[in-house]
Amino acid sequence: MNVQTSYPPLIVMGVSGSGKSTIGEALGQKLGMPFIDGDDLHPRANKEKMAAGHPLNDEDRAPWLEIIADRIGAELAEGTSIIVACSALKRSYRELLIAHAPSVVFVHLVGTQKVIAERQSHRHHEYMPNSLLDSQFATLEDLASDERGILVDLTQTPDQMVSYIITTLDENFVDHQ
């Protein structure tokens, strides 16, 4: 008998430099799910604002979050669960993101500002300067107990993180048919 596992859509969330794209891509490969980097869906004005060193505000983020929510909902309507890397820093943002797909599970990559600042010092992002990390942490609201989510310690190796996420998904959020 063939057992089929149906994973819900996933949003890999966290502040800039937490490893969202790395973990999202690795999860996509392991689970056979398409991965989309939410950064690629930012309107040009948002990219330009961040590149100039200015943090986005709620009004800047709203159209971007709607684009991501629409994409998740459209893919799900076609029978495909996707993985999206998206900061999803505030609960209100996460509520927008699940508007078209309440089954979304948030995978929050959690780490201290010191650890993430150290990681960021070794990379260059196209339009997200390291100077915006303070604003990211100031905006971040932790997942609440009533939100569908998994907290992941980002000091683990990517392989450990992916294994933990898959195990937690299997135990808590997956329909085994």
TORKOL-4160 file (C-alpha; in steps of 0.2 Angstrom, whole numbers, padded with zeros to 4 digits, m for minus):
177
<pt num="1" X="0000" Y="0000" Z="0000"/>
<pt num="2" X="0007" Y="0017" Z="m0005"/>
<pt num="3" X="0006" Y="0030" Z="0009"/>
<pt num="4" X="0005" Y="0048" Z="0002"/>
<pt num="5" X="0010" Y="0063" Z="0013"/>
<pt num="6" X="0002" Y="0079" Z="0010"/>
<pt num="7" X="0012" Y="0094" Z="0016"/>
<pt num="8" X="0004" Y="0111" Z="0019"/>
<pt num="9" X="0011" Y="0127" Z="0012"/>
<pt num="10" X="0025" Y="0133" Z="0022"/>
<pt num="11" X="0032" Y="0150" Z="0025"/>
<pt num="12" X="0050" Y="0150" Z="0031"/>
<pt num="13" X="0050" Y="0166" Z="0041"/>
<pt num="14" X="0063" Y="0177" Z="0051"/>
<pt num="15" X="0073" Y="0192" Z="0051"/>
<pt num="16" X="0085" Y="0196" Z="0037"/>
<pt num="17" X="0100" Y="0184" Z="0037"/>
<pt num="18" X="0092" Y="0170" Z="0047"/>
<pt num="19" X="0093" Y="0158" Z="0033"/>
<pt num="20" X="0076" Y="0158" Z="0025"/>
<pt num="21" X="0081" Y="0155" Z="0007"/>
<pt num="22" X="0094" Y="0142" Z="0012"/>
<pt num="23" X="0082" Y="0132" Z="0022"/>
<pt num="24" X="0067" Y="0135" Z="0011"/>
<pt num="25" X="0077" Y="0128" Z="m0004"/>
<pt num="26" X="0083" Y="0113" Z="0006"/>
<pt num="27" X="0066" Y="0109" Z="0012"/>
<pt num="28" X="0059" Y="0111" Z="m0006"/>
<pt num="29" X="0072" Y="0098" Z="m0012"/>
<pt num="30" X="0069" Y="0086" Z="0002"/>
<pt num="31" X="0050" Y="0087" Z="0002"/>
<pt num="32" X="0048" Y="0089" Z="m0017"/>
<pt num="33" X="0039" Y="0105" Z="m0015"/>
<pt num="34" X="0042" Y="0121" Z="m0026"/>
<pt num="35" X="0051" Y="0135" Z="m0017"/>
<pt num="36" X="0049" Y="0154" Z="m0020"/>
<pt num="37" X="0060" Y="0167" Z="m0012"/>
<pt num="38" X="0048" Y="0181" Z="m0007"/>
<pt num="39" X="0061" Y="0194" Z="m0010"/>
<pt num="40" X="0059" Y="0191" Z="m0028"/>
<pt num="41" X="0041" Y="0196" Z="m0027"/>
<pt num="42" X="0044" Y="0213" Z="m0019"/>
<pt num="43" X="0039" Y="0228" Z="m0030"/>
<pt num="44" X="0054" Y="0238" Z="m0037"/>
<pt num="45" X="0050" Y="0253" Z="m0025"/>
<pt num="46" X="0052" Y="0242" Z="m0010"/>
<pt num="47" X="0069" Y="0235" Z="m0016"/>
<pt num="48" X="0075" Y="0253" Z="m0020"/>
<pt num="49" X="0069" Y="0259" Z="m0003"/>
<pt num="50" X="0078" Y="0245" Z="0006"/>
<pt num="51" X="0094" Y="0247" Z="m0005"/>
<pt num="52" X="0094" Y="0265" Z="0001"/>
<pt num="53" X="0095" Y="0260" Z="0019"/>
<pt num="54" X="0077" Y="0264" Z="0023"/>
<pt num="55" X="0066" Y="0250" Z="0032"/>
<pt num="56" X="0049" Y="0246" Z="0025"/>
<pt num="57" X="0034" Y="0251" Z="0034"/>
<pt num="58" X="0017" Y="0242" Z="0035"/>
<pt num="59" X="0011" Y="0252" Z="0019"/>
<pt num="60" X="0026" Y="0246" Z="0009"/>
<pt num="61" X="0024" Y="0228" Z="0014"/>
<pt num="62" X="0005" Y="0226" Z="0012"/>
<pt num="63" X="0005" Y="0224" Z="m0008"/>
<pt num="64" X="0020" Y="0212" Z="m0006"/>
<pt num="65" X="0011" Y="0202" Z="0007"/>
<pt num="66" X="m0004" Y="0201" Z="m0004"/>
<pt num="67" X="0006" Y="0195" Z="m0019"/>
<pt num="68" X="0013" Y="0181" Z="m0009"/>
<pt num="69" X="m0004" Y="0177" Z="m0001"/>
<pt num="70" X="m0012" Y="0176" Z="m0019"/>
<pt num="71" X="0002" Y="0165" Z="m0025"/>
<pt num="72" X="0001" Y="0153" Z="m0011"/>
<pt num="73" X="m0018" Y="0152" Z="m0013"/>
<pt num="74" X="m0017" Y="0150" Z="m0032"/>
<pt num="75" X="m0005" Y="0136" Z="m0031"/>
<pt num="76" X="m0015" Y="0127" Z="m0017"/>
<pt num="77" X="m0031" Y="0129" Z="m0028"/>
<pt num="78" X="m0021" Y="0120" Z="m0042"/>
<pt num="79" X="m0017" Y="0106" Z="m0029"/>
<pt num="80" X="0001" Y="0112" Z="m0026"/>
<pt num="81" X="0008" Y="0116" Z="m0009"/>
<pt num="82" X="0023" Y="0128" Z="m0010"/>
<pt num="83" X="0037" Y="0135" Z="0001"/>
<pt num="84" X="0040" Y="0153" Z="0002"/>
<pt num="85" X="0054" Y="0163" Z="0011"/>
<pt num="86" X="0046" Y="0178" Z="0019"/>
<pt num="87" X="0051" Y="0188" Z="0034"/>
<pt num="88" X="0033" Y="0188" Z="0040"/>
<pt num="89" X="0039" Y="0198" Z="0055"/>
<pt num="90" X="0022" Y="0204" Z="0062"/>
<pt num="91" X="0006" Y="0194" Z="0067"/>
<pt num="92" X="m0004" Y="0206" Z="0056"/>
<pt num="93" X="0007" Y="0201" Z="0041"/>
<pt num="94" X="0005" Y="0183" Z="0045"/>
<pt num="95" X="m0014" Y="0185" Z="0045"/>
<pt num="96" X="m0013" Y="0193" Z="0028"/>
<pt num="97" X="m0002" Y="0179" Z="0022"/>
<pt num="98" X="m0014" Y="0165" Z="0027"/>
<pt num="99" X="m0030" Y="0174" Z="0021"/>
<pt num="100" X="m0031" Y="0163" Z="0005"/>
<pt num="101" X="m0023" Y="0147" Z="0013"/>
<pt num="102" X="m0027" Y="0145" Z="0032"/>
<pt num="103" X="m0017" Y="0128" Z="0032"/>
<pt num="104" X="0000" Y="0138" Z="0030"/>
<pt num="105" X="0013" Y="0133" Z="0043"/>
<pt num="106" X="0026" Y="0146" Z="0048"/>
<pt num="107" X="0043" Y="0139" Z="0050"/>
<pt num="108" X="0051" Y="0153" Z="0061"/>
<pt num="109" X="0070" Y="0153" Z="0061"/>
<pt num="110" X="0075" Y="0159" Z="0078"/>
<pt num="111" X="0092" Y="0166" Z="0083"/>
<pt num="112" X="0099" Y="0181" Z="0093"/>
<pt num="113" X="0103" Y="0197" Z="0085"/>
<pt num="114" X="0122" Y="0194" Z="0089"/>
<pt num="115" X="0122" Y="0177" Z="0079"/>
<pt num="116" X="0112" Y="0184" Z="0064"/>
<pt num="117" X="0123" Y="0200" Z="0064"/>
<pt num="118" X="0138" Y="0189" Z="0063"/>
<pt num="119" X="0131" Y="0179" Z="0049"/>
<pt num="120" X="0126" Y="0195" Z="0039"/>
<pt num="121" X="0144" Y="0201" Z="0041"/>
<pt num="122" X="0149" Y="0187" Z="0029"/>
<pt num="123" X="0136" Y="0190" Z="0015"/>
<pt num="124" X="0130" Y="0204" Z="0003"/>
<pt num="125" X="0112" Y="0205" Z="m0001"/>
<pt num="126" X="0106" Y="0214" Z="m0017"/>
<pt num="127" X="0095" Y="0227" Z="m0008"/>
<pt num="128" X="0095" Y="0223" Z="0011"/>
<pt num="129" X="0109" Y="0231" Z="0019"/>
<pt num="130" X="0115" Y="0224" Z="0036"/>
<pt num="131" X="0111" Y="0241" Z="0044"/>
<pt num="132" X="0092" Y="0236" Z="0043"/>
<pt num="133" X="0094" Y="0222" Z="0055"/>
<pt num="134" X="0090" Y="0233" Z="0070"/>
<pt num="135" X="0073" Y="0238" Z="0062"/>
<pt num="136" X="0069" Y="0219" Z="0058"/>
<pt num="137" X="0071" Y="0214" Z="0076"/>
<pt num="138" X="0061" Y="0229" Z="0082"/>
<pt num="139" X="0047" Y="0224" Z="0071"/>
<pt num="140" X="0048" Y="0205" Z="0074"/>
<pt num="141" X="0033" Y="0198" Z="0084"/>
<pt num="142" X="0036" Y="0180" Z="0089"/>
<pt num="143" X="0023" Y="0167" Z="0084"/>
<pt num="144" X="0009" Y="0166" Z="0096"/>
<pt num="145" X="0003" Y="0149" Z="0103"/>
<pt num="146" X="m0013" Y="0150" Z="0092"/>
<pt num="147" X="m0003" Y="0152" Z="0075"/>
<pt num="148" X="0002" Y="0136" Z="0065"/>
<pt num="149" X="0021" Y="0136" Z="0067"/>
<pt num="150" X="0037" Y="0128" Z="0071"/>
<pt num="151" X="0051" Y="0137" Z="0080"/>
<pt num="152" X="0068" Y="0132" Z="0073"/>
<pt num="153" X="0085" Y="0136" Z="0082"/>
<pt num="154" X="0096" Y="0143" Z="0068"/>
<pt num="155" X="0112" Y="0139" Z="0076"/>
<pt num="156" X="0110" Y="0121" Z="0070"/>
<pt num="157" X="0117" Y="0115" Z="0054"/>
<pt num="158" X="0105" Y="0117" Z="0039"/>
<pt num="159" X="0103" Y="0098" Z="0038"/>
<pt num="160" X="0098" Y="0097" Z="0056"/>
<pt num="161" X="0086" Y="0111" Z="0054"/>
<pt num="162" X="0078" Y="0103" Z="0039"/>
<pt num="163" X="0077" Y="0086" Z="0048"/>
<pt num="164" X="0069" Y="0094" Z="0063"/>
<pt num="165" X="0056" Y="0104" Z="0052"/>
<pt num="166" X="0051" Y="0088" Z="0043"/>
<pt num="167" X="0049" Y="0078" Z="0059"/>
<pt num="168" X="0039" Y="0091" Z="0067"/>
<pt num="169" X="0028" Y="0093" Z="0051"/>
<pt num="170" X="0025" Y="0075" Z="0050"/>
<pt num="171" X="0020" Y="0074" Z="0069"/>
<pt num="172" X="0009" Y="0089" Z="0069"/>
<pt num="173" X="0004" Y="0096" Z="0052"/>
<pt num="174" X="0003" Y="0082" Z="0039"/>
<pt num="175" X="m0011" Y="0071" Z="0033"/>
<pt num="176" X="m0005" Y="0054" Z="0030"/>
<pt num="177" X="m0016" Y="0045" Z="0018"/>
